[in-house]
Amino acid sequence: QEFLVESGGGLVRPGGSLRLSCVVSTNMFSYYAFAWFRQAPGKQREEIALISVDTGSRTTYTDDVQGRFTISRDNAKNTVYLEMNNLQPEDTAVYYCNGVYGDGSNPWGWGQGTQVIVSS
C-alpha cells in the first residue's frame, strides 16, 4: 500500500522549471504539515521546503532554494506541490515528500521519490 506517491521529475536544462506533485493517501490530509526533501548522490536526505497545516499559510525554505522553489498544497486533492524554477545542476537529486510532526519526525515511510536531473 503506497502512502506517498511523488511524480513530475525529469531531465531539464539549467535555468529550466519543473513542478513536482505528491499525492498522499490519508483521510487526515489537512491536519498535517508537509515538506519536500531531496537526496543528492552521496549525500543525506535534507528538508528543503515546509508548508503548514490546513491552508498552508506559512512556508519555509532552505537558503539554497529560497526564491526559486515554491511549496503549495491542495487539500481537496490530497496533493502537495513543489514548483521549481531556475533549476541548477546542484538541484540534481531524488525528491521526496512526507508529513512533518512538530518534533520534526515523519508520520509515514518514504515513497519512491521522483528523480530530477539538471544538466546541459
Salt bridges, closest charged atoms under 4 A:
GLU46 OE2 - ARG38 NE 3.25
ASP64 OD2 - ARG38 NH2 2.97
GLU83 OE1 - ARG19 NE 3.86
ASP91 OD1 - ARG38 NH1 2.88
ASP91 OD2 - ARG68 NH1 2.76
